[in-house]
Amino acid sequence: MDREGSRLFAGRGIRARSIPGGILLVALAFGVGIGAGWLTSLVPDFYNALTAPEPSVTPSPEASPLPSPTAAIPTPEPIVRELDDDDLLAGLLDLDVPFRGEGTFSVIPGETEPTEGAGTVRWVRIEFEDGLSVNQTALADFVLDTLNDNRGWGSEGRMQFVETEGVPDVRILFASPYTSEVLCTDPHLSAATGPVAEESEAADAPEATSPDASPTAEAQPETCASQGVIVISQYDWAAGLPTYGEERRQDSRRYLLGHFVGHMLGNDDQACRGGAAPLMVDQEGALGDCSPNPWAYPSAEPGSVVDLTDDAAATAEPS
């Protein structure tokens, strides 16, 4: 800078040589301010990262263990006869029934629509204990055909039973002998609410459960029927009840379904004084002068009270 320039600045108390250093100082201060603001913005995230607890993984739900039996459960005799056509129609794949299954139940997939004018609706979910070998399609068909037979509880348009995978009115469990005894120590206790009279709204219930598996059934020894739960021993299903003999195993199976549904509907066990036993007579033991009968209305015309459309494959994969 020439002398004139030096004198110009000197007149204002400014030294020309200090100008570059001042500019540098201002720029440095500006940069420091920006940097400090940026670092300050990072402090909350950095602090939270140091102090926040580690995220925990929600454990997968586990099935509740079966309760211990109140008394020793006898092991039934092996079934030594050959599998026949009636067994296949009832969903059996073999007669080697395990004494104790896994304690969890799988839902048989299937959804049907109610038939207009065929009576009030009862939604039915059919399940089998894991570890049992069943033909799912055949078992579900047999159950629904039996419940909807005009000789059953739906006779003359009283009600219809419709399969669902969702929330049911009637939950039918096929279980090993051990599990059957543990879940329902007295399956002949009827529901305390009396017969169901109003139409179910189960179709509007929450979404269906997974068809792959449902949780272990809770043990409700004194209230199985009140809970809408029916437990059928797979051994009784396969062997048949002695009162029905070798020739009437299908009727024995129909009796098991109809009798326990009767308890769910609020009907108590009855006595028999002769002739064909009413369905609500306990027909698992000696009947005296009575003959076994698997129907609520045995004098009604056979046949279905509903038009069941089965879109499932003829044969389901065995489990």
C-alpha positions as CSV (number, residue, x, y, z in Angstrom):
1,M,0.0,0.0,0.0
2,D,1.4,3.5,-0.8
3,R,1.9,6.3,1.7
4,E,-1.4,7.9,0.9
5,G,-3.3,4.8,1.8
6,S,-1.4,4.5,5.0
7,R,-2.2,8.0,6.0
8,L,-5.8,7.5,5.2
9,F,-6.2,4.6,7.6
10,A,-4.0,6.2,10.2
11,G,-6.2,9.1,10.4
12,R,-9.0,6.8,11.7
13,G,-6.8,4.8,14.1
14,I,-6.5,1.9,11.7
15,R,-3.3,0.3,10.7
16,A,-3.3,-1.1,7.2
17,R,-1.2,-4.2,8.1
18,S,-3.9,-5.4,10.6
19,I,-6.7,-5.8,8.1
20,P,-5.8,-9.3,6.7
21,G,-5.4,-10.6,10.3
22,G,-8.8,-9.2,11.3
23,I,-10.5,-10.8,8.3
24,L,-9.0,-14.1,9.2
25,L,-10.1,-13.8,12.8
26,V,-13.7,-13.0,11.8
27,A,-13.8,-16.0,9.5
28,L,-12.4,-18.2,12.1
29,A,-14.9,-17.1,14.7
30,F,-17.7,-17.6,12.2
31,G,-16.6,-21.1,11.5
32,V,-16.3,-21.9,15.2
33,G,-19.8,-20.7,15.8
34,I,-21.3,-22.9,13.0
35,G,-19.3,-25.9,14.2
36,A,-20.4,-25.4,17.8
37,G,-24.0,-25.3,16.7
38,W,-23.7,-28.5,14.7
39,L,-22.0,-30.3,17.6
40,T,-24.7,-29.0,20.0
41,S,-27.4,-30.5,17.7
42,L,-25.7,-33.9,18.0
43,V,-25.5,-33.9,21.8
44,P,-29.1,-35.1,22.5
45,D,-28.8,-38.0,20.1
46,F,-25.4,-38.9,21.4
47,Y,-26.6,-38.7,25.0
48,N,-29.7,-40.8,24.3
49,A,-27.6,-43.4,22.5
50,L,-25.5,-43.7,25.7
51,T,-28.3,-43.8,28.2
52,A,-31.2,-45.5,26.4
53,P,-31.9,-49.1,27.5
54,E,-31.2,-51.9,25.1
55,P,-34.3,-52.9,23.2
56,S,-35.8,-56.2,24.4
57,V,-37.1,-58.8,22.1
58,T,-40.7,-59.9,22.8
59,P,-40.7,-63.6,23.5
60,S,-42.8,-65.8,21.3
61,P,-46.0,-67.1,23.1
62,E,-45.7,-70.6,24.5
63,A,-48.5,-73.0,25.0
64,S,-49.6,-73.5,28.5
65,P,-48.6,-76.8,29.9
66,L,-51.4,-79.3,30.7
67,P,-52.3,-79.5,34.4
68,S,-51.5,-82.7,36.3
69,P,-54.2,-85.2,36.5
70,T,-56.0,-85.6,39.8
71,A,-55.9,-89.4,39.6
72,A,-54.0,-92.0,37.7
73,I,-55.3,-92.4,34.1
74,P,-55.4,-96.0,33.0
75,T,-53.8,-96.9,29.6
76,P,-56.4,-98.3,27.3
77,E,-56.0,-101.7,25.6
78,P,-54.5,-101.6,22.1
79,I,-56.9,-101.7,19.2
80,V,-56.0,-104.9,17.3
81,R,-58.6,-105.0,14.5
82,E,-58.0,-103.8,11.0
83,L,-58.8,-100.3,9.7
84,D,-62.1,-100.4,7.7
85,D,-64.1,-98.2,5.4
86,D,-66.1,-96.7,8.2
87,D,-63.0,-95.7,10.0
88,L,-61.7,-93.9,6.9
89,L,-65.1,-92.1,6.6
90,A,-64.7,-90.9,10.2
91,G,-61.3,-89.4,9.5
92,L,-59.1,-92.2,10.9
93,L,-55.8,-93.0,9.3
94,D,-54.7,-95.7,11.7
95,L,-55.9,-97.3,14.9
96,D,-52.6,-96.8,16.9
97,V,-53.8,-94.0,19.2
98,P,-51.1,-92.5,21.3
99,F,-51.9,-92.5,25.0
100,R,-50.7,-88.9,25.3
101,G,-50.4,-86.3,22.6
102,E,-48.4,-83.1,22.5
103,G,-51.0,-81.0,24.5
104,T,-51.6,-78.5,21.7
105,F,-54.3,-78.5,19.1
106,S,-54.4,-77.7,15.4
107,V,-57.5,-76.2,13.8
108,I,-59.0,-78.0,10.8
109,P,-59.3,-75.4,8.1
110,G,-62.7,-74.9,6.7
111,E,-65.3,-72.1,6.3
112,T,-68.9,-72.7,5.2
113,E,-71.8,-70.3,4.8
114,P,-75.1,-70.6,6.7
115,T,-78.2,-71.8,4.8
116,E,-81.0,-69.4,4.9
117,G,-84.1,-70.8,6.7
118,A,-82.3,-73.8,8.1
119,G,-82.4,-72.7,11.7
120,T,-80.3,-70.5,14.0
121,V,-76.6,-70.7,13.5
122,R,-74.1,-72.5,15.7
123,W,-70.5,-71.9,14.6
124,V,-68.3,-75.0,15.0
125,R,-64.5,-75.2,15.1
126,I,-63.0,-78.6,14.8
127,E,-59.5,-79.3,16.2
128,F,-57.3,-82.3,16.8
129,E,-54.4,-82.7,19.2
130,D,-51.0,-82.5,17.7
131,G,-49.5,-86.0,17.6
132,L,-52.7,-87.6,16.4
133,S,-53.0,-88.9,12.9
134,V,-56.2,-87.8,11.2
135,N,-57.7,-87.2,7.7
136,Q,-58.8,-83.6,8.3
137,T,-61.3,-83.4,5.5
138,A,-63.0,-86.7,6.3
139,L,-63.2,-85.9,10.0
140,A,-64.7,-82.5,9.5
141,D,-67.2,-83.9,7.0
142,F,-68.3,-86.6,9.4
143,V,-68.7,-84.2,12.3
144,L,-70.8,-81.7,10.3
145,D,-72.9,-84.3,8.6
146,T,-73.7,-85.8,11.9
147,L,-74.6,-82.5,13.6
148,N,-76.7,-81.4,10.7
149,D,-78.6,-84.6,10.2
150,N,-82.3,-84.1,10.6
151,R,-82.3,-86.7,13.4
152,G,-79.9,-84.5,15.4
153,W,-80.3,-81.3,17.4
154,G,-81.1,-79.3,14.3
155,S,-84.1,-81.4,13.4
156,E,-87.0,-79.6,11.6
157,G,-85.0,-76.3,11.3
158,R,-84.2,-75.9,15.0
159,M,-80.6,-74.9,14.3
160,Q,-77.7,-75.5,11.9
161,F,-74.1,-76.1,12.6
162,V,-71.6,-74.2,10.4
163,E,-67.9,-74.8,10.3
164,T,-65.5,-71.9,11.0
165,E,-61.9,-71.3,11.7
166,G,-62.7,-68.3,13.8
167,V,-64.3,-67.7,17.1
168,P,-66.8,-70.6,17.6
169,D,-69.9,-71.4,19.6
170,V,-68.9,-75.0,19.7
171,R,-65.3,-76.1,19.9
172,I,-64.8,-79.8,19.3
173,L,-61.5,-81.2,20.3
174,F,-60.3,-84.6,19.4
175,A,-57.6,-85.6,21.9
176,S,-55.5,-88.4,23.2
177,P,-56.9,-90.4,26.2
178,Y,-54.6,-88.6,28.7
179,T,-55.4,-85.1,27.4
180,S,-59.1,-85.9,27.3
181,E,-59.1,-86.8,31.0
182,V,-57.1,-83.9,32.0
183,L,-59.1,-81.3,30.1
184,C,-62.5,-82.6,31.1
185,T,-62.6,-84.8,34.2
186,D,-66.4,-84.9,34.0
187,P,-67.6,-84.2,30.5
188,H,-71.2,-85.0,31.5
189,L,-71.6,-81.8,33.4
190,S,-74.0,-79.7,31.3
191,A,-73.9,-76.0,30.7
192,A,-75.6,-74.0,33.4
193,T,-77.1,-71.5,31.1
194,G,-79.7,-73.8,29.6
195,P,-80.5,-74.4,25.9
196,V,-79.3,-71.8,23.5
197,A,-82.2,-70.1,21.8
198,E,-80.8,-67.0,20.0
199,E,-78.9,-67.0,16.8
200,S,-75.1,-66.7,17.2
201,E,-73.2,-63.7,15.9
202,A,-69.9,-65.5,15.8
203,A,-69.5,-64.6,12.1
204,D,-68.8,-61.0,13.2
205,A,-66.3,-62.1,15.8
206,P,-62.5,-61.3,15.5
207,E,-60.6,-62.7,12.6
208,A,-60.0,-66.4,12.3
209,T,-57.2,-67.9,14.2
210,S,-54.4,-69.5,12.3
211,P,-55.4,-72.9,10.8
212,D,-52.0,-74.2,11.6
213,A,-52.3,-74.3,15.3
214,S,-54.3,-73.1,18.2
215,P,-53.1,-72.7,21.8
216,T,-53.4,-75.5,24.3
217,A,-57.0,-75.8,25.5
218,E,-57.3,-74.4,29.0
219,A,-58.4,-77.0,31.6
220,Q,-62.0,-76.3,32.7
221,P,-63.0,-79.6,34.3
222,E,-66.2,-78.4,35.7
223,T,-67.3,-76.1,32.9
224,C,-66.3,-77.7,29.6
225,A,-69.9,-77.5,28.3
226,S,-70.4,-74.0,29.7
227,Q,-67.3,-72.9,27.7
228,G,-68.7,-74.5,24.6
229,V,-65.8,-77.0,24.6
230,I,-66.4,-80.7,23.7
231,V,-63.5,-83.1,24.2
232,I,-63.7,-86.5,22.5
233,S,-61.2,-89.1,23.2
234,Q,-59.5,-90.3,19.9
235,Y,-59.4,-93.8,21.5
236,D,-63.2,-93.9,22.0
237,W,-63.5,-92.5,18.4
238,A,-61.4,-95.3,17.0
239,A,-62.4,-98.2,19.2
240,G,-66.1,-97.4,19.5
241,L,-68.1,-97.8,22.7
242,P,-68.8,-101.4,23.9
243,T,-72.6,-100.7,24.1
244,Y,-72.7,-100.2,20.3
245,G,-70.6,-103.3,19.4
246,E,-68.5,-104.0,16.4
247,E,-71.2,-103.4,13.8
248,R,-72.3,-99.9,15.0
249,R,-69.1,-98.0,15.5
250,Q,-70.4,-95.1,13.3
251,D,-73.4,-94.8,15.5
252,S,-71.1,-94.8,18.5
253,R,-69.3,-91.8,17.0
254,R,-72.5,-90.1,16.3
255,Y,-73.6,-90.6,19.9
256,L,-70.4,-89.1,21.2
257,L,-70.9,-85.9,19.1
258,G,-74.6,-85.6,19.8
259,H,-74.5,-86.4,23.5
260,F,-71.8,-83.8,24.3
261,V,-73.3,-81.2,22.1
262,G,-76.5,-81.8,24.1
263,H,-74.7,-81.0,27.3
264,M,-73.4,-77.8,25.7
265,L,-77.0,-76.9,24.9
266,G,-77.9,-77.3,28.6
267,N,-79.3,-80.8,28.7
268,D,-78.5,-83.0,31.6
269,D,-78.0,-86.8,31.6
270,Q,-81.3,-88.7,31.7
271,A,-82.3,-92.1,32.9
272,C,-83.7,-94.8,30.7
273,R,-86.6,-97.1,31.6
274,G,-86.7,-99.3,28.5
275,G,-86.7,-99.1,24.7
276,A,-84.4,-96.9,22.7
277,A,-82.3,-94.8,25.1
278,P,-82.8,-91.1,24.8
279,L,-79.6,-89.4,23.5
280,M,-78.9,-87.8,26.8
281,V,-78.7,-91.1,28.6
282,D,-75.0,-91.9,29.4
283,Q,-74.5,-94.8,26.9
284,E,-70.9,-95.4,27.7
285,G,-71.8,-98.1,30.3
286,A,-74.4,-100.8,30.6
287,L,-77.9,-99.8,29.5
288,G,-79.9,-102.5,31.1
289,D,-83.2,-103.0,29.2
290,C,-82.5,-100.0,26.9
291,S,-80.9,-100.1,23.5
292,P,-78.3,-97.6,22.3
293,N,-79.5,-94.6,20.2
294,P,-77.3,-91.9,18.8
295,W,-80.0,-89.4,17.8
296,A,-81.8,-86.6,19.6
297,Y,-84.9,-87.2,17.3
298,P,-84.6,-90.8,16.1
299,S,-88.0,-90.8,14.5
300,A,-87.3,-87.9,12.2
301,E,-86.5,-88.5,8.5
302,P,-82.7,-89.0,7.9
303,G,-80.9,-86.4,5.8
304,S,-79.3,-83.1,6.2
305,V,-81.2,-80.0,7.4
306,V,-78.8,-77.7,5.5
307,D,-77.2,-77.6,2.1
308,L,-73.6,-78.2,2.8
309,T,-71.3,-77.3,0.0
310,D,-67.9,-78.9,0.3
311,D,-65.3,-77.2,-1.8
312,A,-62.4,-78.9,-0.1
313,A,-60.3,-81.5,-1.8
314,A,-61.6,-85.0,-1.5
315,T,-58.6,-86.0,0.6
316,A,-56.7,-83.8,3.0
317,E,-53.0,-84.2,3.8
318,P,-52.6,-86.4,6.9
319,S,-51.1,-84.8,10.0
